[in-house]
Amino acid sequence: MSWIEILDNDIYYVEAGTGPPLVFLHGMSSCAEVWWQQFEHFAQNFHVLAYDSVNHGHSSNSPRDTEETDRTDELEAFLDTLEIERPILAGNSMGGATILRWAARHPTDATALIVSGMGVAEPGTPAFRTIKPLDSDILFLPIGESLTQRLRDERPRMFERYLRIRSTATRLEYMRHPRSRNSRTIDETNKIAETIGAVTSPMLVIVGALDPLVPNAQRLHGLVEHSNYVEIPDSPHNVYYETAREWNEVVGRFLNAEQA
């Protein structure tokens, strides 16, 4: 584990393995360590990395009176600082949205793109959800429909682990005092349907069949004609976590085909 300075923020990251760089991007209110099942699987053949985005995990908080850092700027700076070229990028939810904006800026620059639990919203559909300030006595962040009741009943330790590893002091501070959204992020997100079709890097769109964002993922697949699309049955929004074995197998086949 390490920290690096990116855009005036102290950013925490983890890495393992050797080989082509495979960078994992977490979702909103999550953290780098949620990818531990992917690290165990992919570190055999890749240099796997994941970082806590600003206001998440063990990274620093941004000032309360400023806009959040643009997460695509943050990804660019992370790659530049670690001198990573031609990355494989894999992200879920907010991490998938960051990848889409990065890909729109760099349509040919990735070895592969894996967009999980994310897509392109229909016109007129809100692209961002409202964050309401969290009560000060809450210590574990709510997860909505990110995981299923089945996981909680059958594998309670896995369910509880997810709550613990993401509910850090940094994220709790942010949730009690939400920052304003970055204006560049808003602008690029609103234009993504117009720009994402220019991407030529190989892309896998992967989504849990129970995820409410399935229509968005399908629309992304339609906008990027060369993309691959996979729905994993009986899986929720955090498909990479609850059904990690299936997710890893799908992603592994995709990467093997691209490397053949």
ABEGO torsion letter per residue (X at the ends): XBBBBBGGBBBBBBBBEBEBBBBBBBBBGBBAAAAAAAAAAAAAABBBBBBBBBGBEABBBBBAABBBBBAAAAAAAAAAAAGBBGBBBBBBEAAAAAAAAAAAABAAABABBBBBGBBBBBBGBBABBBBBBBBAABABBBAEAABBAAAAAABAAAAAAAAAAABBAAAAAAAABBBBBBAAAAAAAAAAAAAAAABABBBBBBBBAABAAAAAAAAAAAABAABBBBBBBGBBABAAAABAAAAAAAAAAAAAAAAX
